């Protein structure tokens, strides 16, 4: 009797058993009758390009949910639920759960998992790109984050209103350590300063690669983020522009950064545009280099390096600029206008430090 043909999967990749089936959520071994037919995968084939690494260790899942300190009345947002290993445990502790999943196959797996259960009415599944969908109200967010959207996801959450209580997020280890890095740490960067301006960030646990299916090539960590309430009263676009300049050459002094020709040329161009938009002439004897360095000297930061500066230092520099620009216009005001116009320097000049 001829052998049944073996099914082939696109890309030649082996079939992967879904973690829902592995966890005993309704998956059953094939019967003798089905064994004689074409071989089929027992669950969805995970797409690494979409960052699909399903958390399979139930102890890690429980620990992550514990860190969220969920309340019975909470509305929870889960990003990247996969096959639902974490989802079903979150549902047992909250009032409502909205799960955002980009892959329709995994969304269908999750829908089947709760079908016919009391939890079905309390779960809303949104199929789409998290960065593009409109987010509902939520108190807590939990995410096994696709690592390629880590930064974008973090800032979308921090910009969401109304503000939420806390986020428990899984990230690549290095990215997580950048979030919590302090001035003087090797990983301290613009990302560190920006996130810590808007939120309190704590590293809560490490997660080894073998806790996932399929295992990623990097180690992971979980962080807890609590947004500052109320948010700091600053213009974040201007703040980020200042940090773009400071971290573009983070090991150089601030004075040295503003002496490089590429920055001076861009600063001068931005300054002339800034003044033209306000209908104000640029003095003929005005020198952009002298003006930029003078502002740094006024706050005592000519010899400061971004890697050693904390948010209080950056805040003091920005406040000095704002105070001068709001006052009577003079030589000092022109100097501060140069600094404000320089907030876009990284976009037109060298690559900014992330």
Secondary structure, DSSP 8 states (H G I E B T S, - for coil): ---------GGG------HHHHTTSS-----HHHHTS----SS----GGGT--EE--HHHHHHHHHHHT--TT-EEEEE--TTSTTHHHHHTTSSEEEEEES-HHHHHHHHHHHTTSGGGGGEEEEES-TTTS-----SEEEEE--GGGHHHHHHHHHH-SS--SEEEEEEEHHHHHHHH--TTSTT--HHHHHHHHHEEEEEEEEE-GGGEES--SS-EEEEEEEE-SS--SS-HHHHHHHHHHHHHTTTSBHHHHTTSHHHHHHHHHHHHHHHHHTT----TT--HHHHHHHHHHHTT-TT-BGGG--HHHHHHHHHHHHHHHHS--SHHHHHHHHHHHGGGHHHHSS----
